[in-house]
Structures are given as structure tokens and as C-alpha cells.
């Protein structure tokens, strides 16, 4: 995923601010810096909010990100434009908030909303406005959930430590999603499942052979293994057949 543009309206300390990441296309590395409280983490919060309806550290609720500068006439909104696998996506998301009524005095509660827009490879204009569908689409598109995205993509203010301190099982899940190794995991699980079936069948056959060995006595019965015992039994059966034919 390559970020292209981020616009924050009445989000955190920002009244209306746009970051154009395409200006850094010729710069392989750039730094987001500033004094404490200047809004550095808010930039990461805005990205995570647009994609997942969560802030980057989940330390603040999405509704709490509404700017203190906003009046009932000012709507909070984040627009995030990014490119993924050659397709440009635009996500516009707003939290639940209290705004002035369109008619008359007073205020009204406005529910959270999201819109995802893009042009697919067939050059069709796609627009998703239902929250559940949009949230699922974005998770499937990026292949990470909000927590994983924060741990291994954003890494704001030392949050990479969360990934390093995670237990092996959690890190395995994150890396599996990141590198798309679920196919190999399913293949491994299938082999292990088949191995268990084969082992169970072998145990049944071994039990059957042991039962038969107790019923059929041959020379050196207790001193030879199952394979040698089967060969001797077959030889003994063949000799008896020949004897019957000769009679």
C-alpha cells in the first residue's frame, strides 16, 4: 500500500490540513517531526481511522478525535487516498458526532459514515457506502486488521515494540498475513492430517496381523518381524497348494 494523500478536517488538532505524500516520491526517506502535542501521531491516527475506524494505538476512541476547534456547523472527516496493486483507492470516513440541524435551531446526532471509491481493472467506477461492507473490503484488501496494521506498517512512536513483545503465536499470525503464506500452512495441515490417518490405519493393520500371528503358528514365529512372517506364511500356503495339486 502506497499513501498518496491524506486530508484531515476538524480531526485532532487539525482544522483542515492536507498531506500530499506524492511530493516525497523522489525522497526514499522522510521524517515527521514536531514538538509534543503538535499532531504527529494524529497523522497515523487519521490513516488508521480512515482504513479501520480505529486510532493507531487505540488509546483514543474515534469519536474523541473530533477537533476541539469544531463547532456544530463543522463536520469531522478524513479522506485518505492510497494506491494498492496498481489501483488508486479513496476512503472518506467520519465518526459519530453532534452537528447543527439543517433546519431550525438545535443539534442532531449524525451516525458514523464511510465511503470507498475506486476504478477497477475493468474501468468500472465502484463505490461502497455500507459500513460493514466497506470495513470488510478494506481489511481483505490490505490483508491486515487494525492492530496488525499499527504494529507492522505505521510503527508510531516506538509501537514496533508491541510486535517484538508479542508471543510467538501472535507474531506468526501477523507474518503469515503479511507474506501471504496461508497457502503453505493449509498444505502443511493437510499433510499432517493425512499422516494421522495413515498412522491410525497402520495401527489397525498391525493389530490385525498380531491377532492372526497368534492363530497361525509357523517356524520361528516369535523371532521374526511381521514382514518376514507374511513371507513365510505365503510360502507355506503355496507349498500346500502344490502338494494338493500333486495328489
N, C-alpha and C positions, 0 to 999 in steps of 0.2 A: 504494500500500500504506500502510495506517494502522496503526501499532503500538498495541495495546490493553493488553497485559500481558506482562511478562517475569519468569519465576521462575528463579532460579539456585540449585541445590542442590549444594554442595561443588564449585563451579566457580570457579577462580581463588581470590581472597581471600574469596569469599562462602560462608558455611556454608549459609544458607537465606534468601535475600533476594528479595523481590518488588517490582517496579516497576509501578505502575498508571498507565499513560500517560493514561487517561481523566480523571485528576484535572487534567490540563492542557488539557482541551477548551476552556476559556474563555480560555486564555492562548496567543496566537498564537506566542509565542517564549519558550523557557525555556533555561536554561543548566545543563549538567552540569559541576560544578566540584569540585575537591578537590586535596589535596596529591599530589605524585608518589608513585605506588605505591598510591594509595587505591582503585584499581579502576575508574577512569573508562573506560579503553579496554576493560576486561573486559566492560562493558555492550555495547559494539559487537561484541566478540568473541562474546558469547553469542548475539546476534541472527544474526550470520553463521554461527556454528556450527549453530544450530537450522535455518537455511534451507539451508545448503550443505555442512555438515560441514567447514568451514574457518574459521579465525580471521580477523578483519578485515584484518590485514596479512600474514597467512601467516608471521609472524615466529615463531609458536609452533605446534607441532603440536597437533591437537585433544586427543590423549591427555595432552599436557603441561598442559592446562588443569584437570586434576583437582586439587582443592584439597589443599594440604599438611596441612590440618586433618583430612582424611578418614581414617577408619580402615577396615579391611577390611569393616566392617559398614555403611559409609556409601556409598551409590551416588551417583555424579555424574550429574546430569540437568538439562537446560534445557528449560523449557516456554515457548514463545513463541506468543502469541495476537495475531492481526492481522486487519484487515478489508481486503478487496480486491474492488472492483466489487460492493459490497453484500453480500458473503458473508463470514462470520467463519470463520477457519481456526485450528486449534490444532495446533502441531508440538511433539512431545515427542522429544528426542534425547539419547542417552547415548553416550559414547566407549567404546572398548575399555578394560577395566580389570580389576584383580585384586581379587576380593571373597572374603569368607569363605564356606566351603562351607555349604550349607543344613543338612547333616547331618555330624556329626563335626568333627574338627579340620582345620586347614589352610585353604588358599585355592584358588580356581579362577579361570581366565581367563574373563571374560564378554565376548562379542563386542559390537561397536557395534550400536546399535539405533535405530530411528526410527519414529515413528507420526504420520500426518497424519490429522486428523479434521475433518469439516465437514458441513454440511447443504446440499445443492444446491438449486437453484431449484424442483425437483420435490418438495422436502421429504423427500428420502431421506437417511438417515444413511450417509455414506461414510467408510470407514476404510482407509487404506493403510499396510501394515506392512512390505512388502518394500522394502529399502533402495534398490535400483536404480530401482524404480517411483516411490518417494517422492521421490528426488533429481530425477528427470526431471520429475515432476509440478510440483515447486516451481520448477525452472528455467523451465519453459514458462509457468507461472502468472505469475511475476514478469517474465519476458522478459529476464532478465539472468543472467550467470553470477556466481560468487563475486567474481572480480576486478572486473568491471564494477559490481557492487553496491557494493563497497567504494569504488570511485573516484568514483561519482556520487551515491550515496544516503547512505552513512554519513559519509564525509569525516572520519574521526577524525584529530585532531592533525595537520592540515596535509597529509593524504593527497590532497587535491584537486590538489596539485602533480603527483601521478602522472598525472592526467588531462591537465593542462596541458602536461606534458613529453612526453606520448605522441606518436608520429608521426601524420601526417595520416590514414593508413590505419586505424590503431587507433582514433583518435577518431571517424572516420567510422562504423566498425562499432558503436561504443558509442552514438552519437547516433541511428543508424538503428534500433537496437533500442529505444532509449528513446522515440522519437517514432513508431515503427511505420511507417517509410517504405519497408519492404521491397517493398511492392506497386509503388511508383513505380520502384524500382530494377529490378524484374523487367520492368516495362513499358519502361523505357529500354533494357535489354539486348535485349529482343525487337525494338525498333525498330532498334537498331544491327545486330543480326543480319540483319534483313530488308534493311537498307541495303547490307550487304556482299553479300548475294545479288543484289540489283538491280545493284550496281556490277559484279559478275562477269558477269552476263548482258549488261549494256551493252557490256562489253569484248569479249565473244564476237561480239555483233552488229556492232560497229564493225569487227572483224577480217574478218567475212564480207563487209561492204559494201566494204571496201578491196580484198578479193580480187576481188569482182565488178567493181569500177570499173576494175581492171586488165585485165579481159577484155572490157568493153563500152566502146567509145570513143564519146563524143559531143562536141558542140561545147563549148569551154571546160572540158574535163574536169578539168584540173588547177587551175582557178582558182575553182571553186565549191565550196561545202561539201556535206556528204552529203545534207542535206535538199533543197537546190536540185537536186542531181544526180538524186535519186529522182524529183522532179517532172518534170525534163526527160526522163528515161528513160520514165516513164509517158506523157508527151505523145508521145514518139517511137513508143511501142508503139501508142498509139491512132491515130496518123496512118497507120501501116502497116495497121492493121485496116481503116480506112476505104478505103484505096487498094485493098486486096484485094476488099472488097465491091463497089466501083465497077467492078472488072473483071468 
